[in-house]
Structures are given as C-alpha cells and as structure tokens.
C-alpha cells in the first residue's frame, strides 16, 4: 500500500458506543482496501474510545478532541489531516455495502469528479428498510438547489482535482459542502445501486422537519445570498422534493 491512501474516509463520533463497531466493520470490510479511516472522537463520555482502540488496523487513524466542537468541525479536522486523492464520509451509526468504494473508485478513476449512490434508511435493524432514497443519475448544481440529492454517507469526491472543501458551522453543513463541490465541476454521478444504509434516529439533528426546513431557507438566503424570488422558487421545490414527495 502506498504511504498516502487512495481514499480518505472521515468518521466523526460522539457517544457512539452502541453503533460505531458496526460502522467501522462496514468500512474495513470493503473490497477496496487502499484507504484510511479517520475517526474523530468529539470528546465522547462513553465507551467510544475503548471500542475504537480494540481495532488493530493500521488504516484506522484515531483523533480525540479535548472538548466537544460539533460534527462539522470534527469532520474538518479529518479533512485537514487526510492525504487521500478521494475523500468520503460516513457517520458512526451508518453502514456501507462491502463493494461501495470499489464501484465508486472505478467511476472516479474514469474521470468523474464526484460520485454518490442511492441509499436506504433504517431505525434499529439494518435489514428492515424504512425507505429508499433515489437520486438522478446525473446531479447538477441546479438539481441540488432543488433538493439534497447527495447523501453525505454516499458521496466521494476527487480532492486532488477539486481541492478540499471544509464544512461550515451551519444547519445542513454537509449539503452546503456538496453544493460548493458540485459548483466546481459539471455534475455528480449517482450510482443507481443502494450502497449505504442511513440510520434514522429521534436524536438526529436533521430529524426535526421544522428545523430542517428553517435551515434550508437560511442556506438559500444567507449562505448562497439568493434574492427573495429565487429563494422562494428553490424553497418550494425543496419542500416538494424533500418533504412532500419523499413522504408519499
């Protein structure tokens, strides 16, 4: 294996003792093996650190924050120190299918700048699918303004070409990052297979629909500086695609 990994995988973790082992296992079980997994422990008070340190795998890079700084800044720590040509993300309660990186790297190696995939959601049992999240095969910047079609746990981008993009301390921090990345290229290619599993939780920050809607409006008006008319147009599309249509 080269000194610098091909894929850098960023995993923030906070009090994740109940789920992080499964998440790590889904990464180290990948058929594509040239990666490093950067686990950023955001000052957990449970057994998260003990579980991570049980793994004797040189591809796991462990960082512990002295105090809690939040998910965006924790991911940014990983982004800052990683050396991979490609950067991917997974949270400490999500899961990957074993061929995810292999399939995505094939497309990235062929010249794609950003590759994501469809994914499913679950609550406790990964085998019990709650919903399927399907995105267009080619996702443009305009598509992304209408709905967040890139699940953060599915996206991989070519950082050697697009540069590293850090996450802002705002609501929908991952969405804002993918918007900036896709704006640097033509589109994101979405593999139509379901290559990841997203754990839905009542504790999830984005689980509160009203708060998520408010965050989206702030992205349009504050982060992107949209005028009122444009913001209303894209916000209406977001409500339809992200809330009403998804729940039908």
N, C-alpha and C positions, 0 to 999 in steps of 0.2 A: 504494500500500500504506500502511496506517496505520502510525504510529510504533510502536505496540505490536502485535505479531503476534497472530494468532488462535491459532495453535498453537506452543507451545514444545516443542522436541524435545531431549531430553537424551541425549548420547552420551559415556560415559566411554571412555578409550582408554589402553592400556598396551602398548607394544611391538607395535603392530598394523600394522606396515608391510605385511604380506602380505595383509591383508584390508580395511583401512579405506577404501581407494579405492572398492571395490565397495559398501560400506555407505553411504558418502556419496553415491555416484551414485544409489543406490536412493531416497535421501531427496530430493535436488534434482530427481529425475525425476518427482516426484509431480505428478499432475494438479491437486491443490490446492496453490496456491503461497504462500498467506499464512501463512508460518511462519518461524521462526528456528531454526537448528540450533546448539545449544550443545555444542561439543566440548571436553571437559575432558581434557587430556593429563596423565596421572598420572605425570609425571617419567619418560617413556619414554627409553630409551637407544639406540633405533634410529632409523629414518628417518620415524617417525610425524609429527613436526612438519613436516618438509620436504614431505611429501605433502599435508598439510592446507593449508599455505601456498601450494600451487600453485593452489588454487581462488580465483578472483576473483569471489566471490559474496557480496554484502553481507548475505545471510541467514545466513551462517556466522559464528558468534561463537566465537573461539578463546581458551581459557584454559589456561595451563600451570601445574601445581603445581610448587612449588620442590622438593618431595620427595614420595615416594610415600606416599599416605594411604589407598589402598584404593578399591574400586569404590563402596561405599556413600557415603563422604564426598565422593568426586568427583561422584557424582550429586547429592548435596546442594548442592554449590557451584552446579551448574546450576539446580537448583530455586530456590535462594535469589535468584539474579540475574535469572531469566527473568520476562517480563511477560505471557505469553500467557494467554488465557482458558482454554485447554485445555493440558494437559501430557501429552506422550507420551515413550516411551523406546525406544531402540534401542542395542544394543551395537556395538562397532566390528568385529564379524565376522558380524553378522546382516544380513538383507536384507528389504526391503519390496516388495510388489507396487505398481505405479505408482498404482493407484486406492485405496490403503488409506485415506489421510487424507480423501479426498473422500467415501467411503462413511461413514466414522466420523463426520465432522463433520455430515453430514446427520442422523444419529441424535442427535447431541449438540445440534444446533440445534433439534430437535423436542422436546427436554426430557429426554432421557436424561442421567444424571449420569456414568456410566462405560460405556464401550463397548470391547469387545475383539473378537477374532476367532479362528477356528481357524487353525492354522499347521502347517507341515511341518518336519521335521528333515532335515539332510544332513551329510555329512562334509567332502568337498572340492569336489565338483561339485554346484552348486545344482540341476542338472537331474536328479540321481539322488537321489530321495526315499528316506530311510531309514524314516521313519514319519510318520503323520498324527496330530496332536493335536486331538481333537474335544471341545468343551465343551458343556454345556447352553445352550440359547438364553437362558435367564434364570438367572443365577447368584446365589444368595442367600448370606448370611453363613454359614448352616448348611452349604450346599454347599461353601463354601470351607474350612470346618473339616475336611471330609472329604477334600478333595483340592485341590491348587493348580490351579484351572481357568482362571486368568488368566495367560497367558504374558506376561512383562514386556515383551517386544518387540511385543506386540499391544495392550496397554492404553492407553487415553486417558481422562483424567478432567477434569471441569469444576472447575478450581481456584478460579474466581471464586465458585462456589457452595459447594463442599465445603471450600475452604481448601487451602493447601499442606500436604502430609504428607511429612516427611523420613524417610529410611531410617536404621535403626539398625545399628550395627556388630555384627550377629549373623548366624548362618547363616540362609539363606533371607531375606535382608534385603528383597528385593522382595516376597516372599509376605506378610511381616508388614505392609508398607506397604499392599498391596492389601486385606488384611484390615481394616485401620483405615479405609481409604477406603470400602469397601463397608458397613462398620458405620455410616457416617454417612448412608447412603441406604437404599433398599429392595433394590436388586439391581444387577447389572452385566448389560448386554445384550451377548450374544455373536453377532456376525455369523457365519453358518454357512459363509461362504466362507473359503478359505485365503489370507490376506492377508499372511503373513510367512513367512520361512524362517529357522530357528534352526540355527546351525552347532554340531554336536556335536563336542567335542574331548576328547582324553585329558587335556588340560591344564585342562579346565573344573573349577572348584571343586565344582560340584554333580554332576560326573560320577561321583564316588565314591559308590556307592549306600549303603554302610555309613555314611559320614559324613553323607549327606543324611538318612538315617533318624534318626540321632542328633540332627541339627539340628531335625528335625520334632518329636521328643519334647521337646526343650528349648523350642521355641516354645509347645507346649501347657502345659508345667509352669511355665516361668519367665516368658515374655513375656505369656501370657494368664492365668497364675495358676490354671489348672484344677486341680480336685481329682483324685485318683488314678483314680477310677472313670470320670469324664468323659474324662480324658486317655486311658485305655485304650480307651474306646469310639471316640473320634475317631481315635486312632492306628491301631486295627485297620482302620477304613475307609480311612485313608491308605495303609496297606500294600496293601490290596486294590486300591484305585483307582489309586494312583500307582506301584505296583511290580509286583504280580502281574498285574492285569488289563491294564495297558499293555503288558506284555511277552508277552501271549498272542497 
